[in-house]
Amino acid sequence: MRRTWRGWSPLLLATPFLLCFVGGCVGQNPEGGASGGGENAAISRFLGVWEFASGRITERCNDERSASDDLAGTFLAVDPGKGSVVVMREAGNCNVEFRVDGDRATVLPDQKCPLSGGSATDGTYHGDITFHSGSMVLLDGGLTMAHTYELYVKWQSGANLRCFGEKLGALQRSSN
């Protein structure tokens, strides 16, 4: 995967949380049972594993650093939630809920996922990713996605970093 950035990028920290690879996030619903069952027709059209045919994730940070990453060839999974909600499975056990209305699913605002890690050279960090807005839309047999988020990281050294990002893309059902 090709990465382009100016300076150090928190995208490298967040990528495991923001990209879903098929082996790590498919086949479980939020209540812990297997996927499938009594979804209505509108919801069932969103469910499954999707592959980015094209797409980009972009971040801009408070210290003027920015990052951009190509999403083509990466995957995400959509599983049933409660009622009219579907759950987009992000890697790292980050699940983002969307409310379905016809061909559009809209992110439920201000959902958070924890973020932590580190390295020997940079020390440890912790923080969270907050999903503010966005949608998935069924279109011509595929799915388009656009959502925004905020990434907040606090380093062991006390330094803080806040970034704002967006994820945009066109997806197709995966054959995996």
Contacts in CASP RR format, 6 or more apart in sequence:
PFRMAT RR
TARGET T0000
AUTHOR 0000-0000-0000
METHOD contacts of the structure
MODEL  1
MRRTWRGWSPLLLATPFLLCFVGGCVGQNPEGGASGGGENAAISRFLGVW
EFASGRITERCNDERSASDDLAGTFLAVDPGKGSVVVMREAGNCNVEFRV
DGDRATVLPDQKCPLSGGSATDGTYHGDITFHSGSMVLLDGGLTMAHTYE
LYVKWQSGANLRCFGEKLGALQRSSN
1 69 0 8 1.000
1 70 0 8 1.000
1 74 0 8 1.000
2 69 0 8 1.000
2 70 0 8 1.000
3 9 0 8 1.000
3 11 0 8 1.000
3 12 0 8 1.000
3 67 0 8 1.000
3 68 0 8 1.000
3 69 0 8 1.000
4 67 0 8 1.000
4 68 0 8 1.000
4 69 0 8 1.000
5 11 0 8 1.000
5 65 0 8 1.000
5 66 0 8 1.000
5 67 0 8 1.000
5 68 0 8 1.000
6 65 0 8 1.000
6 66 0 8 1.000
7 65 0 8 1.000
8 65 0 8 1.000
9 59 0 8 1.000
9 65 0 8 1.000
9 66 0 8 1.000
9 67 0 8 1.000
10 59 0 8 1.000
10 61 0 8 1.000
10 65 0 8 1.000
10 67 0 8 1.000
10 151 0 8 1.000
10 153 0 8 1.000
10 161 0 8 1.000
10 163 0 8 1.000
11 57 0 8 1.000
11 59 0 8 1.000
11 67 0 8 1.000
11 68 0 8 1.000
11 69 0 8 1.000
11 163 0 8 1.000
12 67 0 8 1.000
13 115 0 8 1.000
13 117 0 8 1.000
13 125 0 8 1.000
13 151 0 8 1.000
13 153 0 8 1.000
14 59 0 8 1.000
14 115 0 8 1.000
14 129 0 8 1.000
14 151 0 8 1.000
15 57 0 8 1.000
15 69 0 8 1.000
16 91 0 8 1.000
16 92 0 8 1.000
17 90 0 8 1.000
17 91 0 8 1.000
17 92 0 8 1.000
17 94 0 8 1.000
17 113 0 8 1.000
17 115 0 8 1.000
17 129 0 8 1.000
18 57 0 8 1.000
18 90 0 8 1.000
18 91 0 8 1.000
18 94 0 8 1.000
18 129 0 8 1.000
18 167 0 8 1.000
19 71 0 8 1.000
19 74 0 8 1.000
19 75 0 8 1.000
19 76 0 8 1.000
19 90 0 8 1.000
19 91 0 8 1.000
20 74 0 8 1.000
20 75 0 8 1.000
20 76 0 8 1.000
20 77 0 8 1.000
20 88 0 8 1.000
20 89 0 8 1.000
20 90 0 8 1.000
20 91 0 8 1.000
21 74 0 8 1.000
21 75 0 8 1.000
21 91 0 8 1.000
22 49 0 8 1.000
22 75 0 8 1.000
22 77 0 8 1.000
22 174 0 8 1.000
22 176 0 8 1.000
24 91 0 8 1.000
25 76 0 8 1.000
25 77 0 8 1.000
25 89 0 8 1.000
25 90 0 8 1.000
25 91 0 8 1.000
25 92 0 8 1.000
26 35 0 8 1.000
26 48 0 8 1.000
26 49 0 8 1.000
26 77 0 8 1.000
26 79 0 8 1.000
26 89 0 8 1.000
27 34 0 8 1.000
27 35 0 8 1.000
27 77 0 8 1.000
27 79 0 8 1.000
28 34 0 8 1.000
28 35 0 8 1.000
28 79 0 8 1.000
29 35 0 8 1.000
29 36 0 8 1.000
29 79 0 8 1.000
29 80 0 8 1.000
29 81 0 8 1.000
29 87 0 8 1.000
30 79 0 8 1.000
30 81 0 8 1.000
30 82 0 8 1.000
30 87 0 8 1.000
30 95 0 8 1.000
31 81 0 8 1.000
31 82 0 8 1.000
35 47 0 8 1.000
35 48 0 8 1.000
35 79 0 8 1.000
35 80 0 8 1.000
36 47 0 8 1.000
36 80 0 8 1.000
37 80 0 8 1.000
38 80 0 8 1.000
39 47 0 8 1.000
39 80 0 8 1.000
40 84 0 8 1.000
42 84 0 8 1.000
42 100 0 8 1.000
42 101 0 8 1.000
42 102 0 8 1.000
42 103 0 8 1.000
43 80 0 8 1.000
43 83 0 8 1.000
43 84 0 8 1.000
43 86 0 8 1.000
43 100 0 8 1.000
45 103 0 8 1.000
45 138 0 8 1.000
46 78 0 8 1.000
46 86 0 8 1.000
46 98 0 8 1.000
46 100 0 8 1.000
46 105 0 8 1.000
46 136 0 8 1.000
46 138 0 8 1.000
46 143 0 8 1.000
47 78 0 8 1.000
47 79 0 8 1.000
47 80 0 8 1.000
47 86 0 8 1.000
48 77 0 8 1.000
48 78 0 8 1.000
48 79 0 8 1.000
48 173 0 8 1.000
48 174 0 8 1.000
49 75 0 8 1.000
49 76 0 8 1.000
49 77 0 8 1.000
49 173 0 8 1.000
49 174 0 8 1.000
49 176 0 8 1.000
50 75 0 8 1.000
50 76 0 8 1.000
50 77 0 8 1.000
50 78 0 8 1.000
50 142 0 8 1.000
50 143 0 8 1.000
50 171 0 8 1.000
50 172 0 8 1.000
50 173 0 8 1.000
50 174 0 8 1.000
51 73 0 8 1.000
51 74 0 8 1.000
51 75 0 8 1.000
51 171 0 8 1.000
51 172 0 8 1.000
51 173 0 8 1.000
51 174 0 8 1.000
51 176 0 8 1.000
52 71 0 8 1.000
52 72 0 8 1.000
52 73 0 8 1.000
52 74 0 8 1.000
52 75 0 8 1.000
52 76 0 8 1.000
52 169 0 8 1.000
52 170 0 8 1.000
52 171 0 8 1.000
53 72 0 8 1.000
53 73 0 8 1.000
53 169 0 8 1.000
53 170 0 8 1.000
53 171 0 8 1.000
53 172 0 8 1.000
54 71 0 8 1.000
54 72 0 8 1.000
54 169 0 8 1.000
54 170 0 8 1.000
55 70 0 8 1.000
55 71 0 8 1.000
55 72 0 8 1.000
55 167 0 8 1.000
55 168 0 8 1.000
55 169 0 8 1.000
55 170 0 8 1.000
56 68 0 8 1.000
56 69 0 8 1.000
56 70 0 8 1.000
56 71 0 8 1.000
56 167 0 8 1.000
56 168 0 8 1.000
56 169 0 8 1.000
57 68 0 8 1.000
57 69 0 8 1.000
57 71 0 8 1.000
57 165 0 8 1.000
57 166 0 8 1.000
57 167 0 8 1.000
57 168 0 8 1.000
58 66 0 8 1.000
58 67 0 8 1.000
58 68 0 8 1.000
58 69 0 8 1.000
58 165 0 8 1.000
58 166 0 8 1.000
58 168 0 8 1.000
59 66 0 8 1.000
59 67 0 8 1.000
59 68 0 8 1.000
59 151 0 8 1.000
59 163 0 8 1.000
59 164 0 8 1.000
59 165 0 8 1.000
60 66 0 8 1.000
60 163 0 8 1.000
60 164 0 8 1.000
60 165 0 8 1.000
61 161 0 8 1.000
61 162 0 8 1.000
61 163 0 8 1.000
61 164 0 8 1.000
62 161 0 8 1.000
62 162 0 8 1.000
62 163 0 8 1.000
63 161 0 8 1.000
65 163 0 8 1.000
71 167 0 8 1.000
71 169 0 8 1.000
75 174 0 8 1.000
75 176 0 8 1.000
76 88 0 8 1.000
76 89 0 8 1.000
76 90 0 8 1.000
76 171 0 8 1.000
77 88 0 8 1.000
77 89 0 8 1.000
78 86 0 8 1.000
78 87 0 8 1.000
78 88 0 8 1.000
78 89 0 8 1.000
78 136 0 8 1.000
79 86 0 8 1.000
79 87 0 8 1.000
79 89 0 8 1.000
80 86 0 8 1.000
80 87 0 8 1.000
81 87 0 8 1.000
81 97 0 8 1.000
84 99 0 8 1.000
84 100 0 8 1.000
84 101 0 8 1.000
85 97 0 8 1.000
85 98 0 8 1.000
85 99 0 8 1.000
85 100 0 8 1.000
85 108 0 8 1.000
86 97 0 8 1.000
86 98 0 8 1.000
86 100 0 8 1.000
86 105 0 8 1.000
87 95 0 8 1.000
87 96 0 8 1.000
87 97 0 8 1.000
87 98 0 8 1.000
88 95 0 8 1.000
88 96 0 8 1.000
88 97 0 8 1.000
88 98 0 8 1.000
88 136 0 8 1.000
89 95 0 8 1.000
90 96 0 8 1.000
90 113 0 8 1.000
92 113 0 8 1.000
93 113 0 8 1.000
94 113 0 8 1.000
94 129 0 8 1.000
95 113 0 8 1.000
96 107 0 8 1.000
96 111 0 8 1.000
96 113 0 8 1.000
96 131 0 8 1.000
96 147 0 8 1.000
97 107 0 8 1.000
97 108 0 8 1.000
97 111 0 8 1.000
98 105 0 8 1.000
98 106 0 8 1.000
98 107 0 8 1.000
98 108 0 8 1.000
98 135 0 8 1.000
98 136 0 8 1.000
99 105 0 8 1.000
99 106 0 8 1.000
99 108 0 8 1.000
103 137 0 8 1.000
103 138 0 8 1.000
103 139 0 8 1.000
104 135 0 8 1.000
104 136 0 8 1.000
104 137 0 8 1.000
104 138 0 8 1.000
105 135 0 8 1.000
105 136 0 8 1.000
105 137 0 8 1.000
106 133 0 8 1.000
106 134 0 8 1.000
106 135 0 8 1.000
107 131 0 8 1.000
107 132 0 8 1.000
107 133 0 8 1.000
107 134 0 8 1.000
107 135 0 8 1.000
107 147 0 8 1.000
109 131 0 8 1.000
109 132 0 8 1.000
109 133 0 8 1.000
110 130 0 8 1.000
110 131 0 8 1.000
110 132 0 8 1.000
111 130 0 8 1.000
111 131 0 8 1.000
112 128 0 8 1.000
112 129 0 8 1.000
112 130 0 8 1.000
112 131 0 8 1.000
113 128 0 8 1.000
113 129 0 8 1.000
113 131 0 8 1.000
114 126 0 8 1.000
114 127 0 8 1.000
114 128 0 8 1.000
115 125 0 8 1.000
115 126 0 8 1.000
115 127 0 8 1.000
115 128 0 8 1.000
115 129 0 8 1.000
115 151 0 8 1.000
115 153 0 8 1.000
116 124 0 8 1.000
116 125 0 8 1.000
116 126 0 8 1.000
116 127 0 8 1.000
117 124 0 8 1.000
117 125 0 8 1.000
117 126 0 8 1.000
118 124 0 8 1.000
118 125 0 8 1.000
122 155 0 8 1.000
123 155 0 8 1.000
123 156 0 8 1.000
123 157 0 8 1.000
124 155 0 8 1.000
124 156 0 8 1.000
125 153 0 8 1.000
125 154 0 8 1.000
125 155 0 8 1.000
125 156 0 8 1.000
126 153 0 8 1.000
126 154 0 8 1.000
127 152 0 8 1.000
127 153 0 8 1.000
127 154 0 8 1.000
128 151 0 8 1.000
128 152 0 8 1.000
129 149 0 8 1.000
129 150 0 8 1.000
129 151 0 8 1.000
129 152 0 8 1.000
130 149 0 8 1.000
130 150 0 8 1.000
130 152 0 8 1.000
131 147 0 8 1.000
131 148 0 8 1.000
131 149 0 8 1.000
132 148 0 8 1.000
132 149 0 8 1.000
132 150 0 8 1.000
133 147 0 8 1.000
133 148 0 8 1.000
134 146 0 8 1.000
134 147 0 8 1.000
134 148 0 8 1.000
135 145 0 8 1.000
135 146 0 8 1.000
135 147 0 8 1.000
136 143 0 8 1.000
136 144 0 8 1.000
136 145 0 8 1.000
137 143 0 8 1.000
137 144 0 8 1.000
137 145 0 8 1.000
141 172 0 8 1.000
141 173 0 8 1.000
142 170 0 8 1.000
142 171 0 8 1.000
142 172 0 8 1.000
142 173 0 8 1.000
143 170 0 8 1.000
143 171 0 8 1.000
143 172 0 8 1.000
144 169 0 8 1.000
144 170 0 8 1.000
144 171 0 8 1.000
145 167 0 8 1.000
145 168 0 8 1.000
145 169 0 8 1.000
145 170 0 8 1.000
145 171 0 8 1.000
146 166 0 8 1.000
146 167 0 8 1.000
146 168 0 8 1.000
146 169 0 8 1.000
147 166 0 8 1.000
147 167 0 8 1.000
148 164 0 8 1.000
148 165 0 8 1.000
148 166 0 8 1.000
148 167 0 8 1.000
149 164 0 8 1.000
149 165 0 8 1.000
149 166 0 8 1.000
149 167 0 8 1.000
150 162 0 8 1.000
150 163 0 8 1.000
150 164 0 8 1.000
150 165 0 8 1.000
151 161 0 8 1.000
151 162 0 8 1.000
151 163 0 8 1.000
151 164 0 8 1.000
151 165 0 8 1.000
152 160 0 8 1.000
152 161 0 8 1.000
152 162 0 8 1.000
152 163 0 8 1.000
153 160 0 8 1.000
153 161 0 8 1.000
153 162 0 8 1.000
153 163 0 8 1.000
154 160 0 8 1.000
154 161 0 8 1.000
155 161 0 8 1.000
END
